Amino acid sequence: MFMGNSVWHLVTQADTVTKLVLVLLLSISILCWAIFFYKLILFRLKMKQMRVVRKAMKHVGTLGEILEVATTYVGTLPGYFLTRNLTFLKSMLSTPEGEAKRGLSLSELELVQQHVDQTVEDILHCEESYMPFLSTTSAVAPLIGLFGTVWGLIHAFISISATQSADIAAIAPGIAEALTTTLAGLIVAIPAYVMFSYVSSQVRKLDRHFMGLSDQFMILVQRLMSK
């Protein structure tokens, strides 16, 4: 309690630049935590959706049944994946005369595979949104804190020079005030780094799920559409 009061007293006694640095770090920290909890909720929901859809795909044997799965889970991430690729497959099966093909050539199957891969890449790119902010914060927050510390030390030494006193009792408050920004920078940077690492692991896990779903989709398409 005493430590908390002492730090708060240092903050209230700090100059304008130091206070601005602390407010900036606080704002960045709030944004990081908001992003983290937002991602955490979404990843849990999407992982659940992926497990359910992949389980349903194990019992699929026709394109009509894939469409049924996509329709059932419309509005979900795996539902979007299936719908987008089924739409592309439908366009590949249509001839300029409006007739439907019975199968696809090897080159056409390769185009379908490329479209599936591109769909996964687009989805993962969206899932990586806000991650650069977390990684940048983990790298920049200590530097912002260090800037505040250097500024505070300059301010403290100028005050010492003005008073012409090198007594420890006179020096200590100014140095302690300067170091509060370094402490704040570390308090922001360390959780941001942990958040970034966790979100990255969830993106990789989602990537593995999509690779499995892609394989399920392409195996079925190749079995049904190969000429």
TIZA-832374 format. One record per atom (N, C-alpha, C, CB): residue in one letter; x, y, z. Coordinates in steps of 0.02 Angstrom, whole numbers, padded with zeros to 5 digits, always signed. Glycine has a CB too. Layout:
BEGIN
aXYZ...
END
This chain:
BEGIN
m+00042-00060+00000m+00000+00000+00000m+00044+00063+00000m-00047+00000+00061f+00097+00060+00042f+00143+00116+00045f+00177+00126-00022f+00196+00106+00101m+00198+00069-00053m+00231+00072-00118m+00185+00103-00170m+00254+00002-00140g+00121+00082-00168g+00073+00110-00216g+00063+00184-00207g+00007+00074-00210n+00059+00206-00144n+00051+00277-00131n+00112+00317-00153n+00038+00289-00056s+00172+00287-00143s+00234+00321-00162s+00237+00331-00237s+00294+00281-00138v+00220+00277-00275v+00222+00282-00348v+00170+00333-00372v+00208+00213-00380w+00110+00331-00343w+00058+00379-00363w+00080+00451-00348w-00008+00363-00328h+00114+00459-00291h+00139+00526-00273h+00191+00550-00325h+00171+00525-00203l+00234+00504-00348l+00283+00522-00399l+00249+00542-00464l+00331+00463-00412v+00196+00506-00481v+00159+00521-00543v+00127+00589-00539v+00106+00467-00557t+00096+00603-00482t+00062+00669-00475t+00112+00727-00474t+00021+00669-00410q+00173+00713-00453q+00223+00766-00449q+00264+00772-00514q+00270+00753-00392a+00251+00726-00561a+00290+00725-00623a+00274+00786-00667a+00277+00660-00663d+00320+00802-00713d+00308+00858-00758d+00262+00837-00814d+00375+00884-00786t+00245+00883-00858t+00194+00871-00910t+00216+00817-00959t+00180+00936-00948v+00278+00818-00981v+00302+00768-01029v+00298+00698-01000v+00374+00783-01051t+00319+00690-00938t+00316+00624-00906t+00244+00600-00900t+00349+00627-00836k+00199+00644-00882k+00128+00626-00877k+00100+00606-00946k+00087+00684-00848l+00121+00642-00998l+00098+00625-01065l+00123+00555-01086l+00122+00678-01116v+00185+00540-01069v+00213+00474-01084v+00174+00419-01047v+00288+00470-01064l+00158+00431-00984l+00120+00382-00945l+00049+00373-00972l+00117+00404-00871v+00018+00429-00992v-00050+00425-01021v-00048+00386-01087v-00080+00496-01032l+00004+00399-01128l+00011+00362-01191l+00019+00288-01179l+00071+00389-01231l+00061+00269-01131l+00071+00198-01115l+00007+00167-01088l+00128+00190-01064l-00029+00204-01047l-00093+00178-01021l-00142+00166-01078l-00122+00226-00969s-00147+00213-01125s-00193+00206-01182s-00175+00145-01224s-00192+00269-01225i-00110+00137-01237i-00087+00080-01277i-00102+00014-01241i-00011+00085-01290s-00092+00014-01175s-00106-00047-01136s-00180-00066-01139s-00084-00037-01064i-00224-00016-01134i-00296-00029-01137i-00315-00058-01205i-00336+00036-01124l-00286-00030-01259l-00299-00056-01326l-00275-00128-01333l-00265-00011-01379c-00216-00143-01306c-00189-00211-01310c-00235-00261-01276c-00119-00214-01279w-00257-00244-01216w-00301-00289-01179w-00369-00297-01214w-00312-00264-01108a-00394-00243-01244a-00458-00248-01281a-00450-00294-01341a-00481-00177-01304i-00395-00286-01378i-00382-00330-01436i-00375-00402-01414i-00319-00307-01472f-00339-00413-01359f-00327-00481-01336f-00393-00516-01318f-00281-00481-01275f-00435-00484-01279f-00498-00515-01258f-00545-00525-01318f-00533-00474-01204y-00543-00477-01364y-00583-00483-01426y-00561-00545-01466y-00576-00420-01469k-00495-00552-01474k-00468-00610-01510k-00482-00674-01472k-00392-00601-01522l-00475-00673-01407l-00485-00733-01366l-00555-00760-01375l-00471-00718-01293i-00605-00716-01372i-00675-00737-01379i-00687-00765-01449i-00723-00678-01365l-00662-00730-01500l-00673-00751-01569l-00639-00818-01584l-00649-00698-01618f-00577-00827-01561f-00541-00889-01574f-00576-00948-01542f-00469-00884-01549r-00600-00941-01482r-00636-00996-01450r-00699-01015-01489r-00655-00978-01377l-00734-00964-01513l-00795-00977-01552l-00778-01011-01619l-00833-00912-01565k-00726-00986-01652k-00708-01013-01718k-00678-01083-01713k-00659-00966-01752m-00640-01097-01661m-00613-01164-01652m-00669-01214-01642m-00565-01166-01591k-00719-01194-01604k-00777-01238-01593k-00813-01251-01659k-00826-01207-01542q-00822-01198-01699q-00855-01206-01764q-00815-01252-01809q-00863-01137-01798m-00749-01245-01809m-00707-01287-01851m-00713-01361-01832m-00634-01265-01847r-00712-01375-01767r-00718-01445-01745r-00784-01475-01765r-00709-01449-01669v-00838-01437-01759v-00904-01462-01777v-00910-01475-01852v-00958-01412-01755v-00885-01428-01892v-00891-01435-01965v-00846-01491-01991v-00873-01369-02000r-00786-01496-01964r-00741-01551-01986r-00770-01619-01968r-00671-01542-01953k-00803-01623-01911k-00836-01685-01892k-00893-01701-01940k-00863-01681-01820a-00931-01649-01959a-00986-01659-02007a-00959-01680-02075a-01028-01596-02013m-00902-01653-02095m-00873-01669-02161m-00850-01741-02167m-00815-01622-02175k-00838-01774-02110k-00817-01844-02112k-00872-01890-02139k-00795-01867-02043h-00934-01868-02134h-00992-01908-02155h-01020-01885-02222h-01046-01906-02102v-00983-01842-02257v-01006-01815-02321v-00980-01858-02378v-00983-01741-02331g-01024-01871-02427g-01004-01912-02483g-01020-01883-02551g-01036-01978-02478t-01058-01828-02553t-01076-01797-02616t-01069-01721-02610t-01148-01816-02637l-01069-01687-02668l-01066-01615-02667l-01129-01585-02637l-01057-01588-02737g-01185-01619-02646g-01247-01596-02616g-01243-01596-02540g-01305-01639-02640e-01211-01646-02513e-01203-01650-02440e-01155-01597-02415e-01179-01719-02420i-01103-01580-02455i-01059-01524-02437i-01099-01459-02435i-00999-01518-02486l-01141-01450-02485l-01183-01390-02488l-01230-01388-02428l-01224-01389-02553e-01255-01445-02407e-01299-01448-02349e-01262-01427-02286e-01328-01519-02340v-01199-01450-02279v-01158-01430-02222v-01145-01355-02223v-01091-01469-02221a-01128-01329-02283a-01114-01257-02290a-01176-01216-02273a-01091-01241-02361t-01235-01240-02294t-01297-01204-02280t-01314-01207-02205t-01355-01234-02321t-01301-01264-02174t-01316-01272-02103t-01274-01225-02061t-01304-01344-02081y-01211-01217-02081y-01165-01175-02042y-01149-01109-02076y-01100-01213-02028v-01198-01084-02114v-01189-01020-02147v-01180-00966-02093v-01250-01003-02193g-01136-00919-02107g-01122-00867-02057g-01063-00882-02013g-01182-00856-02014t-01037-00944-02018t-00978-00963-01981t-00917-00960-02027t-00985-01034-01950l-00858-00962-01998l-00797-00959-02038l-00789-01020-02083l-00736-00953-01993p-00797-01082-02057p-00793-01140-02103p-00850-01142-02153p-00793-01204-02063g-00908-01115-02134g-00963-01111-02182g-00947-01065-02239g-01026-01087-02147y-00914-01009-02223y-00892-00963-02275y-00841-00997-02321y-00861-00900-02244f-00795-01034-02292f-00745-01070-02332f-00778-01117-02381f-00697-01109-02286l-00825-01157-02358l-00858-01206-02401l-00900-01171-02455l-00903-01253-02360t-00937-01119-02435t-00980-01084-02483t-00939-01052-02538t-01021-01031-02447r-00884-01020-02520r-00842-00986-02570r-00813-01036-02619r-00786-00947-02536n-00790-01093-02595n-00759-01142-02640n-00810-01181-02680n-00716-01190-02599l-00869-01192-02651l-00922-01224-02690l-00946-01178-02747l-00982-01242-02645t-00948-01113-02733t-00967-01066-02786t-00917-01067-02843t-00972-00994-02757f-00852-01069-02826f-00801-01073-02878f-00805-01139-02916f-00731-01065-02847l-00817-01194-02880l-00824-01259-02912l-00883-01260-02960l-00832-01314-02859k-00937-01228-02939k-00996-01225-02983k-00980-01187-03047k-01055-01190-02946s-00940-01133-03041s-00921-01095-03101s-00876-01137-03147s-00886-01029-03082m-00835-01179-03117m-00791-01222-03157m-00831-01277-03193m-00738-01254-03113l-00886-01297-03164l-00927-01351-03193l-00975-01325-03246l-00965-01386-03139s-00980-01259-03254s-01026-01230-03303s-00988-01216-03368s-01058-01165-03276t-01019-01232-03423t-00991-01218-03489t-01019-01152-03515t-01008-01277-03539p-00986-01122-03565p-01012-01059-03594p-01083-01067-03620p-00966-01035-03650e-01101-01127-03641e-01168-01139-03667e-01220-01148-03611e-01168-01200-03711g-01197-01146-03548g-01243-01154-03492g-01254-01226-03470g-01308-01124-03509e-01219-01272-03501e-01226-01342-03482e-01177-01359-03426e-01214-01388-03543a-01194-01411-03389a-01152-01432-03332a-01105-01488-03353a-01196-01454-03272k-01043-01483-03332k-00994-01536-03345k-01004-01594-03296k-00922-01509-03341r-00984-01653-03317r-00987-01710-03272r-00924-01718-03230r-00999-01773-03311g-00870-01687-03253g-00807-01693-03217g-00760-01636-03236g-00774-01759-03232l-00702-01636-03204l-00652-01584-03216l-00586-01616-03237l-00642-01541-03152s-00551-01580-03280s-00485-01604-03301s-00434-01592-03245s-00463-01568-03366l-00375-01619-03255l-00322-01611-03204l-00305-01538-03194l-00260-01651-03225s-00300-01501-03248s-00284-01429-03242s-00339-01391-03206s-00272-01399-03311e-00402-01410-03218e-00458-01377-03183e-00458-01394-03109e-00524-01398-03215l-00441-01457-03093l-00435-01476-03022l-00380-01436-02988l-00422-01551-03015e-00326-01423-03024e-00272-01383-02996e-00295-01311-02983e-00211-01383-03044l-00338-01285-03027l-00366-01219-03016l-00409-01217-02953l-00407-01196-03077v-00448-01270-02943v-00490-01275-02883v-00445-01276-02821v-00535-01339-02885q-00391-01315-02824q-00344-01319-02768q-00313-01251-02753q-00289-01371-02782q-00295-01215-02805q-00267-01148-02796q-00317-01101-02764q-00243-01120-02863h-00380-01108-02785h-00432-01065-02756h-00443-01082-02683h-00498-01073-02796v-00441-01146-02666v-00448-01167-02596v-00391-01138-02554v-00448-01245-02591d-00330-01143-02580d-00272-01117-02544d-00276-01041-02536d-00207-01136-02581q-00300-01008-02588q-00307-00935-02584q-00360-00915-02533q-00324-00906-02653t-00413-00954-02530t-00466-00940-02481t-00439-00946-02410t-00524-00989-02490v-00400-00998-02397v-00370-01007-02331v-00323-00949-02315v-00331-01075-02327e-00283-00929-02365e-00236-00874-02354e-00272-00809-02338e-00192-00865-02417d-00328-00796-02373d-00366-00736-02361d-00397-00736-02291d-00422-00728-02413i-00422-00794-02271i-00452-00800-02204i-00400-00789-02149i-00485-00869-02195l-00342-00820-02157l-00289-00813-02106l-00263-00742-02104l-00232-00862-02121h-00261-00710-02162h-00239-00640-02163h-00286-00596-02122h-00236-00614-02236c-00351-00610-02127c-00400-00572-02086c-00392-00589-02012c-00472-00589-02109e-00378-00652-01997e-00370-00672-01927e-00308-00642-01895e-00367-00748-01922e-00260-00622-01936e-00199-00591-01910e-00206-00516-01899e-00141-00605-01957s-00267-00489-01909s-00277-00418-01899s-00264-00400-01826s-00349-00398-01918y-00238-00341-01815y-00220-00313-01749y-00158-00346-01719y-00278-00321-01702m-00134-00402-01746m-00074-00432-01719m-00012-00387-01725m-00061-00498-01754p-00004-00351-01780p+00053-00305-01784p+00053-00252-01728p+00053-00269-01851f-00007-00233-01706f-00010-00184-01652f+00019-00213-01588f-00083-00161-01640l+00002-00277-01574l+00028-00309-01514l+00104-00317-01517l-00005-00378-01504s+00129-00340-01575s+00201-00350-01581s+00239-00283-01579s+00217-00386-01647t+00210-00232-01610t+00242-00166-01609t+00243-00138-01538t+00207-00118-01656t+00188-00147-01502t+00185-00123-01433t+00238-00156-01390t+00116-00136-01404s+00246-00222-01397s+00296-00258-01357s+00367-00232-01370s+00293-00333-01370a+00379-00207-01430a+00446-00182-01448a+00454-00108-01431a+00459-00193-01521v+00401-00069-01440v+00407+00004-01435v+00393+00030-01364v+00359+00037-01483a+00350-00004-01327a+00332+00021-01260a+00393+00032-01214a+00285-00028-01226p+00442-00015-01212p+00501+00000-01171p+00540+00061-01195p+00547-00060-01171l+00540+00073-01261l+00575+00131-01287l+00539+00196-01268l+00582+00126-01363i+00473+00194-01269i+00434+00252-01247i+00448+00266-01173i+00358+00241-01259g+00450+00211-01133g+00466+00219-01063g+00536+00246-01052g+00458+00153-01027l+00582+00222-01094l+00651+00247-01089l+00656+00320-01107l+00698+00205-01134f+00618+00341-01156f+00616+00412-01174f+00594+00453-01114f+00569+00423-01234g+00541+00430-01081g+00517+00466-01022g+00569+00469-00967g+00454+00434-00996t+00606+00413-00960t+00659+00411-00909t+00715+00460-00924t+00687+00340-00903v+00738+00460-00986v+00792+00506-01006v+00769+00579-00996v+00812+00495-01080w+00707+00592-01017w+00681+00660-01007w+00678+00677-00933w+00610+00666-01038g+00656+00631-00892g+00652+00643-00820g+00720+00654-00789g+00617+00586-00786l+00769+00615-00811l+00837+00624-00784l+00866+00692-00802l+00883+00568-00809i+00854+00713-00865i+00877+00779-00886i+00845+00833-00843i+00861+00792-00961h+00779+00825-00833h+00742+00872-00791h+00769+00873-00720h+00666+00854-00791a+00784+00813-00693a+00810+00808-00625a+00878+00840-00619a+00814+00734-00603f+00922+00828-00667f+00990+00857-00664f+00989+00933-00672f+01035+00825-00717i+00942+00957-00713i+00935+01030-00720i+00914+01060-00653i+00884+01047-00774s+00867+01025-00619s+00845+01049-00553s+00902+01048-00503s+00787+01006-00528i+00943+00994-00506i+01001+00989-00461i+01050+01046-00474i+01037+00921-00470s+01060+01060-00538s+01106+01114-00557s+01079+01182-00532s+01116+01116-00632a+01013+01190-00536a+00984+01254-00516a+00989+01264-00440a+00910+01257-00537t+00979+01209-00403t+00983+01214-00330t+01054+01206-00304t+00939+01161-00298q+01099+01182-00348q+01169+01171-00330q+01176+01127-00268q+01203+01238-00318s+01135+01073-00268s+01137+01026-00213s+01140+00955-00241s+01074+01034-00166a+01190+00917-00218a+01198+00848-00241a+01180+00799-00185a+01270+00835-00265d+01144+00822-00137d+01123+00780-00081d+01076+00725-00106d+01089+00821-00025i+01083+00663-00081i+01043+00606-00105i+00969+00618-00093i+01063+00543-00070a+00953+00653-00040a+00882+00668-00026a+00852+00713-00080a+00875+00700+00043a+00895+00755-00109a+00871+00800-00162a+00870+00765-00230a+00914+00862-00165i+00917+00718-00241i+00922+00685-00306i+00872+00628-00314i+00992+00658-00315a+00860+00590-00260a+00821+00529-00264a+00750+00539-00292a+00816+00498-00196p+00711+00588-00269p+00643+00595-00296p+00641+00606-00372p+00608+00653-00263g+00688+00646-00398g+00689+00659-00470g+00706+00597-00509g+00739+00713-00486i+00754+00557-00485i+00773+00496-00519i+00717+00445-00516i+00838+00466-00489a+00686+00439-00457a+00630+00392-00449a+00572+00411-00495a+00606+00391-00376e+00559+00476-00500e+00507+00500-00545e+00523+00481-00617e+00499+00575-00539a+00586+00489-00637a+00606+00473-00705a+00599+00398-00720a+00679+00494-00718l+00614+00356-00671l+00613+00283-00682l+00542+00255-00685l+00651+00249-00627t+00493+00294-00663t+00424+00269-00666t+00402+00255-00738t+00376+00319-00634t+00427+00294-00785t+00407+00282-00855t+00438+00218-00883t+00427+00342-00899t+00499+00202-00862t+00529+00138-00882t+00489+00080-00854t+00603+00134-00859l+00470+00086-00791l+00428+00034-00760l+00362+00027-00798l+00415+00051-00686a+00331+00083-00814a+00267+00081-00851a+00276+00049-00919a+00238+00152-00859g+00331+00066-00953g+00344+00036-01019g+00350-00039-01015g+00407+00065-01049l+00384-00064-00964l+00391-00137-00956l+00325-00169-00938l+00444-00153-00902i+00286-00136-00897i+00220-00162-00878i+00174-00169-00939i+00187-00117-00825v+00183-00124-00988v+00143-00128-01050v+00173-00179-01098v+00140-00059-01084a+00239-00180-01104a+00272-00221-01156a+00268-00296-01141a+00344-00200-01163i+00279-00315-01079i+00281-00387-01063i+00215-00421-01077i+00301-00397-00990p+00158-00395-01051p+00094-00427-01069p+00080-00426-01144p+00037-00393-01032a+00100-00371-01178a+00088-00367-01251a+00124-00422-01288a+00110-00298-01277y+00185-00437-01266y+00224-00491-01297y+00191-00559-01286y+00296-00492-01270v+00167-00569-01224v+00132-00632-01208v+00068-00638-01249v+00116-00636-01132m+00031-00583-01256m-00030-00583-01296m-00015-00600-01369m-00065-00515-01292f+00037-00569-01396f+00055-00581-01466f+00073-00654-01476f+00114-00536-01486s+00111-00683-01430s+00131-00753-01436s+00070-00799-01434s+00180-00772-01381y+00023-00784-01389y-00037-00826-01383y-00080-00820-01446y-00077-00805-01320v-00091-00760-01469v-00133-00750-01529v-00100-00784-01589v-00144-00675-01544s-00034-00780-01594s+00001-00814-01649s-00009-00889-01646s+00076-00797-01646s-00007-00917-01587s-00018-00990-01580s-00089-01009-01600s-00004-01012-01507q-00137-00966-01585q-00206-00980-01604q-00216-00976-01680q-00254-00932-01569v-00181-00929-01712v-00184-00924-01785v-00155-00986-01817v-00147-00861-01810r-00098-01011-01790r-00068-01072-01816r-00114-01132-01806r+00000-01085-01783k-00148-01134-01750k-00195-01189-01737k-00253-01186-01786k-00220-01187-01664l-00278-01125-01798l-00332-01117-01847l-00309-01136-01917l-00358-01045-01847d-00247-01121-01932d-00217-01139-01997d-00217-01215-02005d-00145-01112-02003r-00199-01252-01952r-00199-01325-01956r-00269-01352-01967r-00169-01355-01892h-00318-01322-01935h-00388-01343-01945h-00409-01332-02018h-00435-01303-01898f-00390-01275-02046f-00409-01261-02115f-00373-01306-02164f-00395-01188-02131m-00311-01324-02148m-00275-01371-02191m-00312-01438-02193m-00203-01381-02167g-00336-01459-02134g-00374-01522-02131g-00439-01517-02169g-00387-01541-02059l-00475-01461-02160l-00538-01451-02196l-00527-01447-02271l-00574-01388-02170s-00473-01414-02291s-00456-01409-02363s-00443-01478-02392s-00394-01364-02373d-00407-01519-02355d-00392-01587-02379d-00457-01628-02386d-00343-01623-02331q-00501-01621-02337q-00565-01657-02340q-00605-01635-02402q-00606-01645-02277f-00606-01570-02414f-00643-01543-02471f-00614-01566-02537f-00645-01467-02468m-00548-01561-02544m-00516-01578-02608m-00517-01653-02622m-00444-01553-02608i-00510-01694-02571i-00514-01766-02581i-00582-01786-02609i-00499-01805-02516l-00634-01757-02581l-00701-01772-02605l-00712-01745-02675l-00753-01742-02558v-00688-01684-02689v-00696-01656-02756v-00658-01697-02808v-00672-01584-02758q-00598-01717-02792q-00559-01758-02839q-00591-01825-02851q-00488-01767-02813r-00621-01854-02800r-00653-01919-02809r-00716-01914-02851r-00669-01949-02741l-00752-01860-02844l-00816-01853-02880l-00809-01820-02949l-00863-01812-02839m-00758-01778-02957m-00753-01738-03018m-00699-01760-03067m-00740-01668-02999s-00655-01805-03047s-00601-01826-03092s-00630-01861-03153s-00552-01872-03056k-00605-01842-03212k-00629-01874-03274k-00595-01940-03286k-00618-01827-03334
END
